[in-house]
Amino acid sequence: MLVYKTKDVCSQEIRFELDGDVIKHVEFIGGCSGNTQGVARLVEGMKVTDAIARLEGIHCGPRPTSCPDQLARALKLAMAQ
């Protein structure tokens, strides 16, 4: 299980598992429960590169990031390791 500490969003962290280049499981800790559960379920089974392409750059109101954008950042870091 990989853990990413989020910044500038309501959720505190994202826990996720990868199976090679496929997202196996995602869990947001904190944040808007319905939205984060929805994002998590939508990306499970998706290729990491596809999820990053869809989620990267999404803003939450005036914030320069969002929970989906934070997930994209976490996935990028995981793939770089």
C-alpha positions in Angstrom: 0.0 0.0 0.0 1.4 3.4 -1.0 0.5 6.5 1.0 0.6 10.1 -0.4 0.2 13.0 2.0 -2.0 15.6 0.2 -1.5 19.3 0.1 -3.9 22.2 -0.1 -7.1 20.0 -0.2 -9.6 18.7 2.3 -8.4 15.1 2.3 -5.3 14.4 4.4 -3.8 11.5 2.4 -4.4 9.0 -0.4 -3.7 5.3 0.1 -3.4 3.3 -3.1 -2.2 0.0 -4.6 -0.9 -0.6 -8.1 -0.5 -3.8 -10.0 2.2 -2.9 -12.5 0.7 0.0 -14.5 -2.9 -0.6 -13.4 -4.6 1.0 -10.4 -5.8 -1.8 -8.1 -7.3 0.2 -5.1 -7.6 3.8 -4.0 -8.8 5.2 -0.7 -8.9 8.9 0.3 -8.6 9.8 4.0 -10.8 12.8 4.7 -12.3 15.1 2.1 -15.7 15.0 0.5 -16.7 11.4 1.0 -19.0 10.9 -1.9 -16.7 12.7 -4.4 -13.6 10.9 -3.3 -15.3 7.5 -3.2 -16.6 8.2 -6.7 -13.1 9.1 -8.0 -11.6 6.1 -6.4 -14.1 3.7 -7.9 -13.8 5.2 -11.3 -10.0 4.9 -11.5 -9.7 1.4 -10.1 -8.8 -1.0 -13.0 -7.6 2.0 -15.1 -4.1 2.3 -16.4 -2.0 4.8 -14.4 -1.2 6.9 -17.4 -4.9 7.2 -18.4 -5.9 8.2 -14.9 -3.1 10.9 -14.8 -4.2 12.3 -18.1 -7.8 12.6 -17.0 -7.2 13.9 -13.4 -4.2 16.1 -13.7 -4.9 19.9 -13.5 -8.4 19.7 -12.0 -8.9 22.6 -9.6 -11.3 22.8 -6.6 -12.8 26.2 -6.5 -10.1 28.9 -6.2 -7.5 26.3 -5.2 -4.8 25.4 -7.7 -5.3 21.7 -7.0 -8.0 19.2 -6.0 -8.3 15.7 -4.7 -8.3 14.2 -8.2 -5.3 16.3 -9.1 -3.5 15.1 -5.9 -4.2 11.5 -6.9 -2.6 12.3 -10.3 0.5 13.7 -8.5 0.6 10.6 -6.3 0.5 8.3 -9.3 3.2 10.2 -11.1 5.5 9.9 -8.0 4.8 6.2 -7.7 5.6 5.6 -11.4 8.8 7.6 -11.1 10.1 5.3 -8.4 
